[in-house]
């Protein structure tokens, strides 16, 4: 889950074991009508699974209710992230008059009141089951009382409140629509945001501020993405008298879109003489917000990678063929939808560098897509003589996770598996004498709630904590090669040093095809054995060739069908070891 949303806790200082809270007085705050947001009250439940409001642990300010995860907030506010409850109160002010639809989805139970009337009631211990209200008639500009309650039982937690305005589409209810409840005052930062340069933290307030005093930074602490962050100078924002900027001594890594996960939490102890323009001191606060950094880590070699040198090496050193063509490089790319037909003959809107995961910098896309299309064209060398005794094989080193392959609109392969190679004979899908079209459709839900739960290791859509960014799409080399009708697609080589032989098993060929294996020491032929596929060949292998160090040997194997002339080279050997 992504940690994005803002949280500001009001001096909800836990006083001893009793868990009492201290809330700032109204005298230090602007008029509540100037602040857009809600009052949040964080409770522990009276017992595990009680789903009640047992003991108030903290009172805070939340700008909206659109939380991809509530885990860090619950832990910070209550000391635990299971068996807790939250109550938000305030007002909602619509911009349009007419029927509004409200919807909520979360993990776990929730309910919503507007103007004192229940609108959604889903006080159920389940998760990710969206609930939609009946139409609610609202008048533009009028403030309606709003209350939202939520409980978290065990595991992850999230909550989203959305509305559909008259004539509009369903979107999260924005912060601008919320107001604080009567009698609740707050004067702290209403947002803390890492800016695009990755080196600046911006603190926004509802009121205009006096110039920041010297030494203010000594009263601020920041945790960004879970790490304590060194802070530099604090300055007034010249573009906004309601904001401060805080220099970050180390850059915060983000992404191309500026929507990286990782919350920026900022604490002020209230003792740094920060004040409003009217001279009133700003109380202690804890504010959070998103990471909008576009700063990215890059090695000095990244700029050298391009369409003409994207993994140019032959990708299968254990089974090489002399004739082959690398299809890595610039492909067309587009996000896809479930059930969408392949974009045959249609130019796609983006470019992607294959074979780098769609989430990576090198791909040029740098975002996750559950479903996607790849497209390119290619030509087949005439001297390969495809169709005249030769077949054309298309190979994929790896595509994560589920893929379908089309050549000239015909499906030639489908595969499930994110890390294993696959391929297909595409000869019959070719159009003689024409440019060929290759399309690959990919589906990789990773750990999406509605996904198919593919093997994913530590890949997560929210790559925080111990979890990694997914590696979706084509992430290993794509290539094609001419082969005989009967050809090997893999070899199993088993050395027997004591017996001075090497057992060769040719795979991917029907039984009974003549095959010859030849061993070389460098370029010198040292042994040959013949037989037929379906049975292993024992190739004589003298100790000086297959034996132990210190001799460094690279032994090549050529598997040749006597009838078709299909050839491939592999290798094995021993290298010196340190004792």
N, C-alpha and C positions, 0 to 999 in steps of 0.2 A: 504494500500500500504506500501511497505517496504522502510524504509529510509536507504539506504546503501551507495550511491555513494558519491564520494569526490567532494568538491567544494572549490576552493581557490579564494577569491576575492582580487584583487590588490588595496589596498589603495583607493578603489572607495568611497571616503569619500564624503558624501553629504554635500555641503557647503551652508548652509542657505536654505531658501525656494526655491531658484532658482534651486536646485538639481544639481549643477555643480559637476564634478568629478575631482579628482586629481590622476594621474597615475604615478608610479615611473619612473625615468629616466633609460635609458639603461646602464648607467655607473655602476650601482650597481648589474648588473646581468651577469650570464655566457652567453656564446654563445647560442642563441635560439636552435641551433641544438642539444644541449645536453639535452633538456627538451622534454619529450614526453607528448603531450597533445594539447589542443586547446584554442584559445582565445574566451572567451564568453562575449558578450555584451548584457546587460539586459535593456530592454526598458519598459516604460509604453506606452499604446496606446493613441492616440489623443482623443478618445472617446470610451465609452463602445461599444463593438462589432465592432470596426473599423478594427481590425486585422492588424494594421500597426505598424510602428516603430516610435512612436510619439516623445518620449524624452528619451535619453540615461541616465540611472540612475546608472549603475555600469559596470565596465569592469573587467573581471575575468579570471581565469585559470580553465579549466575543464579537467580532465584526459581522459575522454571518454564520450560517449553519450549512457548511459545505465541506465536510471533513473526510478526506480519503482515509485517514486514520486518526483515531482519538487516543491511541495508546500512550504517547509521551505526555499528553495533556492530563490524562487521568492519573498517571503515575506522579506527575509533578504536583497536581492539586490535592490528591488524596493519599499518596504513598503506596497506591496499588492500582492495577489496571484491570482487575476482575472484581465482580460483585460491587459495582459502583453505579451511581445514578447521577443525572444532570437535569436541572430545571432551568430553562431559559425563559426570561420574561422581558417584555418591552412592548413596542408598538410597531405596526406595519402601516406604511403610507403608500397606497398605490398611485401610479401616474395616470391610469386609465379608469374610466367608469364602465362597469358592466360585470359580466360573470367571469370569475377567475376560478381556474382549477388548480388545486394544490396536490403535490405528490411527494412522498417520502420513501426512502429506501435506506436500510442500514443493517447493522449487526450489533445489537439485537433489537429489543422492543422500543416502540416510540408512539407518541400521540401528540396531537396538535389541537389547540383551541384558538379561535379567532372571535374577538368581540364577546368572549365568555361562552362561546358555543363550541361543543366538540365537532371537529371537522374530520380528523383521522384518528382512529383508535386501533393500534396494532401492538398491544402490550403482550407480545408473544415472544417466547425464547426461540427465535429462528434467525435467519439471516438472508439478506439479499432478496427479499420479497417486496417489490414495490407496491405501495398502496396509493390510490388516487381518490380524492374527495369528490363529493357532488359539487356542482357549480356554487360558488359563493359570490353574491352580489356585493360589490365594493364601489365606493365613490372616490373619484380622483381627488387627492389632496387631503382626504380625511384620515385621521390617525385612529386605528383600531387596536384595541388591546390584543396582544399575542402571547401565547404560552406554548412552549414545547417541552415535553418530558421524554427522557431516554434512559434505558438501563442497559448495562453491559454485564453479561454473565461471565463467560470464559472465552479465552482465545482472542482473536482480533476484534477490532471495533471500528465502525465508521458510521457516518450519518450524513444524509444529503436532503435538503429541503428545496423543492423546485416549485415554480408556478407557471401556468400558461395564462398570459394576459389576454384580454379580448382581441381577437385577430392576430395573436402572436403564436409562437412556438414554445415548447417547454424548455425553460432555462433555470439555472439556480437563482433563487431570490437574491438580488444584489444587496450589498451593504447599504447602498443609498436608500433602500426602502425601509430600513430599520431605524427605530429611535429607542432611546433608553426609557425605562419605566419612570413614572413620577416618583420623585424622592430619592432616586439613585444618581449620585454624582461621581464623576471621574475626570481627572485632569492629566493622566499619564499618556504615553505614546499610544496611538491607535493603530500603528503599523510599524514594522521594522523590516526593511527590504534590502537584500543584497542587490546592488545595481549591476547593469550590464558589464561594466568594466571589471567586475569581480574584486575590486579593491576599495569599494565604498559601500558603507552601510548607511541607509537613510532612515531616520526616525521621524515619523509624522505625528503631529499633535493637532487637536481640535482648535487650540487657541494660538495666537501669536506669542512668540517667545522673546524674552530679553536676550541680549548677547550671552553666549555660553561662558561661564566663568572659567578662569584658569584652574586646571586640576580636575575638571569635571570627569575626564577619562578615568581617573582613579576611583571613581564611584560607579563605573559601568563595567559590566561583565558580559561577554558574548560567547554563546555556544552555537556553532554553525555546523550543521550536519553531524552533530554529536560530539564535536571536538571543540575544546576551549580555543578561542581565537585571539591572537594578540592585536590590541587596538592602538591606533595612533591618535592624531589630533582630532578634536571635536570642534566643528565650525558651524556657524549659521549658514543655512542654505541661501545663497544670494538670490535664487529664483523663487523662494517661498519662505516667508517669515514664520510659517508654522512648522518648519522642518529643520532638523539638524543633520549634518553629515559626519560620519565617523570614518576615519581612514583605517583600512585593514592592512596590517603590516605584511601579511602574506595573501596572495590572491586566492579567492574562492573559485574552485572549478565548477563550471556550469556546463551548458551545451549550446549547440547552434541556435536552438529555438528560445533559449532563455527561460525554460520551464523545468529545470533540473529539480530532482527531489532533494529534500534536506531542509529542515526548518532553521531559520535564524532566530535564536532566542536572545533577548537582551534584558538584563536586569539593572535597575538603578536603585541604589540604597536609600535615596531620599536625603542624603547628607552632602550633596555636591553643590548646593546653592543654585540649582537650576530653577528658573522662575519664568512666569509669564510676563508679557509686556506690561501688565499692570503691577508688577512687582510681587505678586503672590507666589509663594514657593510651590513647586511641583512636587507632589508626594512620590513616595517609592512606587515603582511599577515593575512589572515583568511583561514584556511585549514580544510578540513573535510575528514572523512573516515569511514570505517566500524567497527562494533563491532565484533571482533573475539574471545571474551571471552568464555571459556568453564566452567567458575565458575558458580555454581548453588546453590541456597538456599535450604537447607534441614533441616528438623526437626530431633531431636535426635531419633525419632521413625522410620524414613524411612528405616534404615538398618535392622529393625526387620521384615519388610514385605517381604514375599516370596511366592512361589507357594503353600505352605502347609497351609498358614493362610491368604490368600487374601479374606477379608470379609467373614469369616466363619459362621457368624450368619445367622439364618433363615431369609430370606428377607421380609417376609410378615406376620408381627405379628398380623394383623387383620383377618387372615384366615390361620391358621397353620394346618399342617398335620403331623402325627407322622413319617411317612415314607417319606423320601426325600433324594436326593443326590445333593450336591453342585458341580457344574461343573466349578467353578472359578479355577484359577491356570494358569499353563503354557500352552499356545496354540501355534501352529505354525502360522506364519504371513507372508504375502507378499503383496506388492503393486499390484494393478490391473489396467486394462485398460477397457474402455467402450467396451461392447460387448463380453468380454472374458468369456469363458466357465468356470464353476466351476472346481477347481483342484482336481477332484475325484481321489483318490488313489495315489496322488502325494504329496510327502513331500515338505513343504514350507521352504524357506531359512532362515527365522528369527524366533525368539521367542518373544512372547508378554505375559505380565502378565495381565490376565483378572481378574477383570473388571475395569481397569483403562484406561481413554481416551488415544488414541494413541499418543497425544501430550505430555502427562505427563511423568515425571521422572519415576514414579512407573511402568509404562507400559514397560519400557526398550527400547521403540522405539524413543520417543521424537521428533517426526516430524509430520507434517500434511500430510495426503494422501486423495485425493478426492475419490479414490476408493481403496478398500482393501479386502483381503481374510483372514478369520480366519479358522483354522482347528484343530481338535483334535479327539481322539477316546475315546470311553467309553464302559463300560459293564453294563448290567442291572442285578441287584441282582435277583437270582433265586427265593428267597422267596417272591418276589413281585407278582409272578404268572401272569405276563403279558400275555394276550391272553387267560387266563382261568378265565374269569369274571372280569379281571382288564385291564385297558388301561394305556398307558404311556403318560404323559403330559410333554412337554418341555416348560419351562418358561424363558422369558427374562425380567429383570427389566426395561431396557431401552437400546436402540441402536440408536445412532445419525448418520444418519438421515433415510435413506432408506435402508432396509435390505431384503435379501432373505436367507432362511434357507434350507439347504439340509441335509438329512439323507440317507446315503448309496447311494448318487447320485440322490435321489428323492426329488423334491422340496416339502417341507411340510408347508412352511409359507412365506409370504412376508408382509412387513409392512412399512408404512411411518409415521414418527413421532419420534422426538428425545428424548422425555422425558416421554412417556407413556409406560406402560407394555404391553406385548402381549405374546401369546403362541400358541401351537398347539398340537394336538393329533398325535403322531408320531408312534403309534403302527403298522400301516400297512406298514411302511417303514423299520421296523426292520428285521434283518436276524437272525433267531433262532440259538442259540448256538454259535454266532460269535461276535467278537469285532465289534462294530458299529462305523461308521464314521460320524462326524458332521462337516459341513462346513457352515460358515456364510459369505455372501458377503455384503459389506457395501458401500454406496455412500453418501458422505457428502460434497457437494461443498461449503458450508458456503456462503460467499459473492463473490465467483468467478464470473468473468465477464460473462462467458458462462454457469453459473449454473442455477438451477431451482428456485432460490430464496426461499429456505425453511425458516420456522420460525427460527430465530437465535438470537433474543434478541440483546445483545451487543457483541456477538461473531464475530470476524473478522479475516481474514487471516493475516492482519497486526494489531496485538494487541497493538497498540500504543495509546497514549492519553487516552481517556475514554473507549477504546475498550478492550475486553478480548480475551485471547487465546481460540480457539474452543475446544470443548470436543467431539471429533469424535469417532465413533466406539462403541464397547461394553463398556458401562461405569456404568452398574449396574449388579447385580448378575444374573448368569445363573444357573438354577437348573431344576431337573426333579423329578417327583413324580408319584406313582401309584394312579389311581383314578378309581371309578366305571364308567360305561358307562354313567349314569346320575350322575352328580356331580356339586356342586356349584363352580363357579369361583369368586364370590364375594358376600358379604352380605351388606345390608343396614340396619343399626340399628338406630331407632328413639325413644329416651326416652321421656316419658310423665310423669313428676314427679307428677303433680297434679292428674293425672288419675291413678297413681301407676301401670304403665304398660310400656312395651317396645315393639315396633312394629318391627318385623323381616321380611325382604324381602330377599328371596333367589334368586340370579341371576345366569344366565348361564345354567339353566336347563329348559327343556321343561315343559310346564304346565301339572299339574295333577299328578306329582310324589309325593308320600307320604313323608312328612318331619316332623321331630321332633326337637324342640329347647328346650334346658335345660339350666337353669341359675345356677351358682355356686357362693357362697360366699367363696372364697378360695377353699377348697376341698369339702365343704358342699353343697349338692344340695338344692336349695331353690324354684325352680319353673320349670314347664314343660308345653309345649303347643305343640299340633300337628295340622297338616293340610296338604295341598297340595300346591305344587309350582304353581305360578301364582296368588296367593292371599296372602296377608300379614297375619302373625301370631301375635296375641297379647299375649305377655307373661306377666303374673302377675309379678309386680316388686314393692315390698313394699318400702315405703319411706326410711327405714333404709338401703336398698340396693342401690336404685337409687337416694336417696335424697341428700340434700346439705351437705357440710362439717359440723362438723369436721371429720366424719367417713371417713377413707381412704378405698376405695373399689376397687377391681379388679374383675369384673364380667365376667366369661367365657361363651361362647355360643357354644353349640355343635349342628350342623345341621346334622341330620342323616336321610338318606332315608331308610324307613322300608324295602324296597324290595332289595336294593343293598348293604346296609351297608356302604355307603360312608360317611366319617366323616371329619369334620373340626372344628377348634376352633377359636373363635374370642373373643373380649373383649371390654368393655366400663366401665366407672365408673367416680367417682368424687374424687378429691383430696382436702385436706385442702387449703384454700386460706388465704392470709394475708389481714388483714383489716387495 
